[in-house]
Amino acid sequence: MKVDLNCDLGEGVGDDEAMLGIATSASVACGFHAGDQDIMLKTAQLAKQHGVRIGAHPSYHDRDNFGRRPIPGLSASQIEAMVAYQIGALMAVAAVAGHKVTHVKAHGALSNVGCADDVTARAIAAAIRAVDRDLCFVVLPNSALVRAGEAAGLRLIYEIYADRAYEDDAQLVPRRKPGAVLHDMNQIAQRVIRMVQDQAVTSVSGKTIRIPVDTVCIHGDTPGAVDIARAVRRSLAAHDIHIAPFA
């Protein structure tokens, strides 16, 4: 059994260098919710040094709210251009670092809206395909992003979250709700083992939902993220689960 361990970085919070010593892939903020060209360059350089693959982490243009507030009223073409712009920015900066962008993963509210709204999901997928159809699309299982990615002919990478709780429809519990973000590293590590081995998540009500699992995400801005990542990696290795970037 094999799984990728990913983190969201370049956001100006947490210890990115330490996380890059643990993760096998990273999604890098592209300037719209956090980061800038200097942070993108430094992150790409460090990722290359550590042998970590990088992807674009596009969001709504909303630095004040860290990209976690939906922005209504955008047309499909506006969303497509917004996402393509951010992917292109990271690809250009990564080239300066001698590194390569291999995937795209929507951030925050853009991801949450895309999981439920077909128009947004199709716009994100269209942007990825237009920039480079060989880019992998990291998606939450059982979401509109999956349908959009399949229709666009993109390779899908199914993601679970180590430090987030799930609703009964396999979508994430909104951050505004109590218990949405988990913090106990030992509890999180054991939970990840079950999710990877069972190819399933357990919702807050106790419901078991079967899903494919290609990559496990640990948010770089979660308090104690480095300790959580180390505990998860140790636990995966102890259970003979090979940790490697998705092919």
Secondary structure, DSSP 4 states (H G I P E B T S, - for coil): -EEEEEEEE-SSSS-HHHHHTT-SEEEEE-SSSS--HHHHHHHHHHHHHHT-EEEEE---S-GGGTT-S--TT--HHHHHHHHHHHHHHHHHHHHHTT--EEEE---HHHHHHHHH-HHHHHHHHHHHHHH-TTSEEEE-TTSHHHHHHHHTTPPEEEEEETTB-B-TTSPBPPTTSTTSB---HHHHHHHHHHHHHHTEEE-TTS-EEE---SEEEEETTSTTHHHHHHHHHHHHHHTTPEE----
